[in-house]
Amino acid sequence: MSRLNTKMRKIDLCLSSEGAEVILATSSDEKHPPENIIDGNPETFWTTTGMFPQEFIICFHKHIKIEKLLIQSYLDLVHTEGQLQNEEVVARDGYATYLRFIILSAFDHFASVHSISVEGIAVSSLS
């Protein structure tokens, strides 16, 4: 495989192992910190500590082209006991260095975000 093809492979860019970092979260619980959103572990999650709105920002530390975004959470205004809500967004020519998520409300006083996945390619580094 050529060097160019290696750089252009589609991967989940929203993992801490790929250099992503949660640089801001409006709430933090020591058992469920915001870093859990990007740790790649399906058993961990970030939970809000009540009150809305809540937000978090993910930094990629590189310029990326986003093709698809998948959000797994318990946020919906419709109660779905024991089922993660999956929201998929297909991006057309979406480029980013940061993603900001704002949770305006949820079914309960608390919400949890289990993972954010970003399928895409790294376009350039920031350095």
FENNOR-V671165 format. One record per residue. N is the residue number from 1. RES is the residue in three letters. OMEGA is omega in whole degrees, -180 to 180 (none if undefined). Layout:
n/res/omega
N/RES/OMEGA
N/RES/OMEGA
This chain:
n/res/omega
1/MET/-179
2/SER/179
3/ARG/179
4/LEU/180
5/ASN/178
6/THR/180
7/LYS/-173
8/MET/-178
9/ARG/179
10/LYS/-179
11/ILE/173
12/ASP/-177
13/LEU/-175
14/CYS/176
15/LEU/177
16/SER/178
17/SER/176
18/GLU/177
19/GLY/178
20/ALA/-178
21/GLU/172
22/VAL/-175
23/ILE/177
24/LEU/171
25/ALA/-175
26/THR/174
27/SER/180
28/SER/175
29/ASP/-175
30/GLU/178
31/LYS/-176
32/HIS/-176
33/PRO/-178
34/PRO/179
35/GLU/179
36/ASN/-179
37/ILE/-172
38/ILE/-177
39/ASP/179
40/GLY/-179
41/ASN/-179
42/PRO/-179
43/GLU/-177
44/THR/-179
45/PHE/173
46/TRP/175
47/THR/174
48/THR/-180
49/THR/177
50/GLY/180
51/MET/179
52/PHE/6
53/PRO/174
54/GLN/177
55/GLU/172
56/PHE/-180
57/ILE/177
58/ILE/176
59/CYS/180
60/PHE/-176
61/HIS/173
62/LYS/178
63/HIS/-176
64/ILE/171
65/LYS/-177
66/ILE/175
67/GLU/-180
68/LYS/179
69/LEU/178
70/LEU/-180
71/ILE/175
72/GLN/-173
73/SER/164
74/TYR/-178
75/LEU/-166
76/ASP/176
77/LEU/175
78/VAL/-177
79/HIS/177
80/THR/-175
81/GLU/173
82/GLY/-179
83/GLN/174
84/LEU/172
85/GLN/178
86/ASN/176
87/GLU/-179
88/GLU/178
89/VAL/176
90/VAL/-177
91/ALA/174
92/ARG/-179
93/ASP/178
94/GLY/178
95/TYR/-179
96/ALA/167
97/THR/178
98/TYR/168
99/LEU/179
100/ARG/180
101/PHE/178
102/ILE/178
103/ILE/-176
104/LEU/-180
105/SER/178
106/ALA/-179
107/PHE/-176
108/ASP/178
109/HIS/-178
110/PHE/174
111/ALA/175
112/SER/175
113/VAL/-176
114/HIS/176
115/SER/169
116/ILE/177
117/SER/178
118/VAL/175
119/GLU/-179
120/GLY/-180
121/ILE/175
122/ALA/-179
123/VAL/179
124/SER/176
125/SER/-179
126/LEU/-177
127/SER/none
